[in-house]
Amino acid sequence: MLTPQSGAWDDAGLSTRPRRNLMLRPSAVLTLAALVLSPLPSAAVQGTPPPLYPTDACVAEKLRAAAQYCMLAILEEDPTTKPSPHRLERGRQKLERAFAAAEQTSADAGVACADTTVNASEMLDVLDAGAAAISDAIDTSTAEDPKSERRCEAGRHQSAAIACFMLLKEHGHHLMTRVWDRERTQLERRETLLTSQLEKGWTNGQANACTGGPSAEEGVALVEDAVDDALQLALVSPRVPGEWTMVTPDAQVPYLGKTLEPMCSYGTPWVFFTKRGTVNKTVMYYQGGGACWDFTTCSLPTHKTATGPNDNPANFQSGFANFDNPDNPFKDWNAVFVPYCTGDIHWGDAVVDHARGNRTIRVYHRGFQNAQVAEKWAREHFVNPEQVFVTGSSAGSYGAIVNSLPLQEYVWPSSDFAVVGDAGNGVITQDFLENEISKWNVEANLPDWIPGFDVPLEELDASKLLSLSANAYPHNRFANYTTAYDGGQGGQVGFYNIMLNPGNPILWLNWWPPSCEWNEIMRTYVQASYEESPGNYRYYIGSGSRHTMWGNNKVYTDTTGNVPTIQSWLEAMLADAPDWVNVESDDPGLLLSGDPRPDPPQPPYTEDGRIDCEGEPAEE
């Protein structure tokens, strides 16, 4: 066993004594790698790990195999080590066998990792390209004489090989233990130590013979580029097209010990849409579209009842829904679009025969099951995003909030999350909470590991969904967006009016009477959520009565009432920047172009295009 002796080893673990033979076999470099990493602490994992999801275990094994091949490929690029085509070919075959074994293990567990993640050929191509780029740069190194130049190049190849091996290996290890490193503190610490070792190895040891060529900073960048390319390929499935694609799931989908049966409210097929981006970040968007909970609301109906090609996000060319807009903060992100057609705010897990007299209507409230199908697909194709943005509009706002919790807890536990409820503030009646929502079988799937969700359904406080979540995941960020008087029959005021007048569709048509009451309750709720959260919750209240913001170009332009644009506010949220603050328009009652309003105006809507909750004309 090699051991470092005082004065004979540099900080990178490479011998500084003269050598007659500069060639190091990969096994020797592995030994050196062990010496380099010996002072580094292991990730702080305590207790027994939960069962690894098969895709996570599969990709972790692929990263381990990639780490070994990356080391070999860089060393074989070094002309001073007498490259061996046979040794490189054996390394390729070893990686191929490791990939095949990982894929078979995953398949045995019921998950087709071979179909959803990088294959051996793709990984070999990107590792070979990375090794060649590193070696080409090292070959420009200079020294005082040919012998010193060989020592220089050998030292830099060895340092780069060790770094590539260890960095990829660390990411594989993190993938298997990330539930205990939720903020990636251990991973980032080890990455910092490894790059520091690489910087030292670039100029010390054999490499101290170098007099020119790439700087240590440039050497680190070369290795990091090679590692990043391999990670992007491993963690973001190359099987996913770069344009919006409709996915039609099987009628039965096994997941986490259950058999999911995705469908819409009247038994028609449910579909969803996906898109691969260019960065390892993911958007999960939950579509809105009303709700239904009894014979009257379900037979009218007051919700969207089908999904299909018309839901394709590529059809939408405004707001954040347009991923082709260069100003869209999410234009380069991977995305999963979760359509809505079940009338249960993406929470339902029940088949209900809603009755009135001798008439019934059967509704498949399968929103939660549909969301889980999308969740399964997402984790198998976007394995470990750096950042996740979860949002949804209207009914989808509630879907986003609740379905984000398993994503944070066990799907992507070390990803940085931002969760925004777009036009879903939880203003409901007690009668609806106690007598209607239970019909969706919500209680069966609430995240009972979070205090406040582990209560009887009638005690669940819909206004606290985000503050409870914020307390459970203090390292992530949460927010509500709404206009001050979110109106229209499909808006928040409209559905609050339906709850206030159960079973009376005539009164539902006049949706505006409770506008001021709704506004007062909503403001109380968001202010309480802010006070009850550990500094990671914010709210944004814009002017007027428009329902939702996601698909409207106002997100880029509207500053009415001295507010920042929604775009800049969300960018601050994503960056956890100091200017991510609570926002409330100082002219909340001003109606903007296209805002819902009664025609002709009726209180609290006024002739001059305002909402006046004081009963008097607004001051000029």
N, C-alpha and C positions, 0 to 999 in steps of 0.2 A: 504494500500500500504506500503510495507516495505521500509524503508529509512535508509541508513547507518548513524550511530551515531559515533561521534569522539571516537576513542579508542576501538570501539566494532566491527569494520569490518577491515579485512585485505585488501591488494591491489587487491586480486582476487574477492572481493565482498562476501566473506564467513564469517559468524559470528564466532568470537573467544570466545563468551560466552559459558559456559557449557550448555549442553542439556541433558535432561533425555531421549528423544527419538531421536535417530540418523537418523531415516528414513525421507527422503525428497521425496515427490511425484514429478513426472515429472513437474507438473504445478508449483511447488515451485522452481524447478531448472530453469524453463523458466523465472520466475521472477528474479532469481539471474543472469541469463544470460543477461537480460535486464539491470541490474545494472552494470554488468561487462562492457558492451558495451556502456553505456551511454556517456562516454567521447569521443567516436570515431566519427569522422565526417563522414557524408554520402558521397558517391561518387559524384564528382562534375559534375552533370548532369544539363544542362541548355536547355531550350526549350522543344519542344515536340518530344519524341522519334519517329524515323521512325517505320513503321510497323515491328513487329518482324516476322522473318521467322518461320513458324509453328514448325519446328523441334527444333529451339532454345527455343521457349516458352515451348514446351513439356518437353524437358530435364531440363529446369530451374525448372519447377514444380516437376519433379521427384527428383531433388536434394533437393528441400525444404522438400519433404516428407521423403527422405533418412535422412536428417538432424534430423528431429524429431525422427525417429525410432532409429538412432544411439545413441542419448541421452538416450532414453528409454532402449535400449539393454544394454548399459554400466551400467546404474543404476540397472537394474534387475540382473546383474551379481554380484552385491555387496551383500554378505550374511548378512550384518548388516542391510539391509533395508527390510527384510522379503519379498523376491521375490515372485511375484504373476504370475503364468502361465496365468491366465485369463487376467491380465493387458498386458502382452506381446502379447498374441494372439489378443487382441483388437488393439494393436499397429500395428501388422502385417496386420490386416484387414484394418486399416486406410490407411496404405501405399498402399495396393492393390487397394483400392478405388481411391486414389489420382492418381495412375498410370493410371488406367482405364479412369478416367476423362480427364487427360492430353492427352491420346492417342485418345480419342473420339473427343476432341476439335481440335486436329491436323488433324484427318481424315475429320472432317467437313470442314476444310480449304483446303482439297485436298492433304494432305501429310500424308503418312502412317507411322507415328512415331512408331506405335506398331510393324511394320515389320523391322524397321531399327535401333532401339535403345534397350537398356537393358530392360528386363521385370522385373516384381515385384519379382518373385521367385529368379532370379539371383541376384538382389540387396539385398534381404533379406539374402541370403546365405553369401554374402561377408561382410555385416554389422554384422551379427551374429559372423562370424569368427573373424572379427576385434575386436568386443567387448570382445569375449572370450580371445583373446590374451592379450588385455589390462588388463583384470581382473586377468588372470593367473599371470601376472607380478606383479600386485598390491598385490596379495595374498602373495607374498614373503616379503612384508614389515614387519618390526619389530618395537616394542615399548617396554617401560619399564614394562607394565603390560597388561593383557587382555583388560581392559577397554580402555586404551590408544591405543592399537592396533586396536580396533574397530573404534575409532575416526580417527586414521591414515588412515585406509582403506576407510572409508566413505568419508573423505575429498578428497582423491585422485580419487576415483570413480566420485565424483561430479565434480571435476575440469576437468577430462577427458571427462565427458559427456557434460559439457558446451562447451568445446573446439571443440569437434567433431560436435556438433550441429551448432555452429557458423561458423566454417570453411566451412562446406558443404553449409550452408545457404549463405555465402558470395560468393561462386562460382556460385550458382544459381542466385544471384543478379547480379553478374558481367556478366553472360551470357546475361542478359536482357538489360544491360546498357553499354556493352563493347565498343560501338561506341564512347563513351565519355571518355574511359579509354584505349586508343589505346596502350599505353606502359605499361599497367597494374600497373601503379604507385599507384593508390588508392587500388587496390586489394592486392598488395604486402605489402603496408603500414598496411593494416588491418590484413593481415596474420601475420605480424611481431608483432603487438600489441597483437593479440590473443595468439600467442605462448609465448609471454612474460608473459601474464596473467596466462597461464597454468603453466609456470615455477614457478611463485610465489605461485600459488595455490597448487602446488605439495609439498611445504615445509611449507606454512603458514596456517593460519586458523586451522581447525581441523587437517590438515596434519602436523602441527608443533609437534604433538605427535610422529611422526615417528622418529625412530632412525636408521633405515636401510631399505634395499630394493632398488628398482630402483631409480637412481638419477633423478633429474629434467630433465636433458638432455635426459636420457633414456625414461622418461615419455613422453616428447615431441615427440621423435622419434616413440614411439608406436602409439600415436594418429595420427601423420602425416602418418604413414604407413596405418592405417585404412582408413583415408580420401583419400589418394592417390589411394588405391585400388578401393574405391567407385567411385572416379572421373574417373579413367581409364575405368571402366566399363560403366560409363554414357556417356563419351565423345568419346570413340572409340567403335564402334558397335561390339558386340560379334557375330553379324550375318555374319560378313565378314570372309571368310576362311583365314587361315594363309599361304596359297600358292596361286600363281597366278591363277586367275579365270577369264574366259571370261564372260562379261556381254553383252547380246543382248537387247538393249532397245526396247520399243514399237515403232511402226511406228509413233505414235504421242505422244509427251511428253509435258504436260502442265507445264509451269514454268514462274513465274513472269509476269503473264498476257498474255503470248504468248503461242502458240502451236508450239512446235519445231518438225521438221520432219527430224530426223537424217538419212543420207544416204551418199553413195560415189558418185563420180562424174558422173558415168553412171547409177545411180539409184539402185545400189546393196546395201544390208544392211551394216550398219556400226556397229562395235562392239568396246568395250574397255575392259581393264583389270584392276583388282584391287587385292590388297593384304593387309592383316592386319599385322601390326608389333607388337612389344612388348612395344613400348613407344608411348606417345601422340605427335608424330611428323609426318609430312606428306610430301611426295614428289609428285609433279605433273610434269609429263614428257610428252612433246609434240613431237611426232615423226616427222621426216623429210621425204622428198621424192619428191623434185622438185616443179615445179609450171607450170601452163599453163594459157594463157590469150587471145589466138586468135585461129583461125582455125588450123593453122600450129602447134603451140605448143601443142594444145589439141588433135589433131588427131595423132601425132606421137606415143604416147604422151611423154611429157617431165616430167611426174610426176607419182607417185604411184596412182593406180586407184581402189584398193580394200583392204579390211581388212578381217581378219579371224584368224583361229588358228595358221597360220604361223607367226603372229605378237606377239604371246605369249612371254612375256619377259623371261619366263622360258627357252626358246629355246636359249637364248644368254648367253654365258659363258665367257665373257671377259669385261674388264673395269668396270665402275660403273653399267653397265647393269646387271652384275652378282651379285645379292643380296646375294648369298651364300658365297661370298668371305669374310673372316673374317676381311680383311683390308678395306672393303667398308664402308665409313662413314655413309651410309644410310641403312646398312644391317638390322637394327632393326626398321626402320621407316615403317609407313603405306605408301602405294603407289597407285597412279592412273596413268595408262599408257594410253595416248590419241593417238590412231593410226591416221594415216593421209592418205587420199585418195581423196582429193577434189581439189587439184591444186591451192589453194588460201591462202597458208601459215596460215591456221586456222583462217582466217579473213572473209571468204566469207559468204554471205547471199543472194544468187541470183540463179536463173535458167536462163542460157544464151544459146541462139542459136548462136554459133559462125559460121560465114558464110565466104565463099570465092566463088565468082561467084554464081552459082546456087546450090552449095553444102553447107550443114550446119551440125553441130554436136552439139547436146544438151548436156550441162554439168551442173550438179548440184553442184554449188559452195556453199556447205553447211558447210564449215569448222567451222564457228563461231557457228552455231547451234549445231553441233556435240560437240564442246568444252563446250557449255552451258549445254548440257545433262550430260557430265562428271562432270561439276561444280555442278549441282544439286545433282547428286549421291554423290559426295564427301562431300558436306556440310550436307547431311542427315545421313551420316555414320561416318564421322570424324568431330565432331561437333565444337570443339574449340581447335585446336592443339596449343601446346606451340610454335612450330616452323614449318615453311613451307618453303620448298625449291622448287622453280619453275624453271624448265629449259626445254630446247628442243634443238634439233640439226638441223642445216641447216634451212629448211623451218619452222621446229618446234621451232627454236630460236625466230622467229618473233611471232609465236603463243604463246610462253611462255611469252614474254614481254607484249604483249597487253592483253592476257587473265589473266595475274597476277593482272591487275589493279582492276577489279571488285572483285577478291579474297581479295585484300587488303582493298578495300573501304567498302564492305558490307557483304562479305561472312565470312571472318575471320578477322575482323578489329583490334583485339587486339593480333593477333599472330605475332611472330617475323619472318619476311620474308627475304629470300635471293633469288635473282633472277639472273640467269645467262643465257645469250644468247650464245650458243655454235655454233660458225661458222655462225653468222648472223649479219653482221656489217652495213647493210643498204647502201652499195655502189651500187646505181642504177642510171640509166640515167633519165634525166628530161623528155624525151619522154615517158618512161615507167610510170613515176609517173603521168603525165598529161593525157595519152591516153589509158593506159592499166589497171592499178590497179583499176580504177573506175568500170570496168566491174564486179568486185566481190561485188559491193555494200558495200564497206568497210565503207564509210562515215556514214551509218545508225547506226553503232554500235561502233564507236570510243568513248572513254571515255571523253565526252565533259566537264566533271567537272574538267578536268586538263588543265590548260593553255598550249597552244601549240598543243593540240589535238583538240581544238575547233575552227579549221580553215578550210577553203575550202580544199578539198583533194589535189588540185594541189599545195597548200602551205605547206602541211605536209612534214616535213623533217625527212626522215627515219633514218638518222644518229643520230637524237636526241631522239629517242624513250626512251633510258635508262636514259639520263640526265633529260628529262622532268619528267620521273617517279621518279627519285631520288629526285628531288625538291618537288614533290607532297607528297612523303612519306619519309621524312628525317630520320625517326627512323629505316627504313629498309635499306638493302644493295643490290647493283646492280653491275653487272659486264658483260664484254664481254670476251670471249675466242676465239682465232683464231690462226692458224699458219700464218707465215709471207706472204706466197704465196698460200693460200688456193685454190688448183687446182683440175683438173679433170673436165670432162664434167658436173658432178653434183655438183661441188664445187662452191665457191663464184666467182672465176675468170671465170669459165665456164659459169655461168648464166650472169655475167656481159658481157661476149663476145656475148652471144645471144642477149642481149639488145642493144649492139653496132651494131649488124648486123641483124636487124629485117627482118624476112621473107626469110632468106638465110641459110637454114640448112647445105649447103656444108661448109660454113665458120664456122659453129658451131662446126664442128668436130675438127678443129684446135683451141682448147680452150686457148692455152698458150700465144698468142701475147700480151694481155693486162695485163699480170701478174705484171709488174713493175708499170704500171699506177694504177692498183687496189691497190697494196701495199701502194703507196704514199697516195692515197685518204683515205684508211683505217686508216693509222697511224694518219693522220690529224683529222679524225673523233673521234678516241678514245681519243686523247689528248685533243680535244675540249670538249668532254663529261666530262672528268675529271675536266677540268678547270671550267665548267659550273655547276658542281654538288656541293652540300654542304658537301663534305667530305665523301660521302657514295657510291662512284662509283670507281671501279678499272678495269684495263684491264690486260690481259695476252696474249702476242704474242710469240708463240713458233717457233722453227726452222722448215723450210721445207715447204711442200705443202700439207700435209695430211688434208683432209676435215673432221672436227668434232673430238671430243676426247671422248665422253661419253662411247662408246662401245669398246674402245681400251685399252689394258693393259699398254700402255705408261703412262696412268694417274698415275700409281704407281711407275714408274721407270725412266722416261725420265727427265734428267737434262741438256740436250744438250744446250750449249750456256750459262752455268752458271745460270740456272733458277731453282727454287724449283720445286719439283714434283707438278703436278696438284692436287693430293690428299692433300698434305700439304697446298697448297694455298687455296683450298676450305674449309679445316678444319679451317684455320685461318679466313676465311670469315664467316663461321657459328658461330664462337666464337667471332666475332668482335674483333679479336686480333690485337696487334700492327704490327705483321708481315704479315698482309693482305695488300700488297702493289702492286703498278703497277709492272708488270713483262714484260721484253722484252729481248729476246735472243740476246746475243752479237755475234751470228753467224747465222743470220736469213736465209741466202741462202743455208745452208747445208741441203741436202736432206737426210732423214732418210730411213731406210729400209721400203719398202712398199709405200713410198710417190709417188703420181701420177707424171708422167714425160712423155714427148713425146719420142717415140722410132722410129727412132734414135733421139738423142737430137737435139733440135733446139732452137735458142735464145728465151728467155734469159737462157734456160737450157743448161748446158755445159757438155762436155764429162766426166769431173771429178766429176760429181754428185753434181753440185751446180746450183744455180740460180744467174746469174751475171747481175745486172741492170746497171753496169757501162760500160759494153761493153769490159771489160778487164779481164783477168784471175785473180781470187782471189789470194791474197797473202797467202803464206804458213805460 
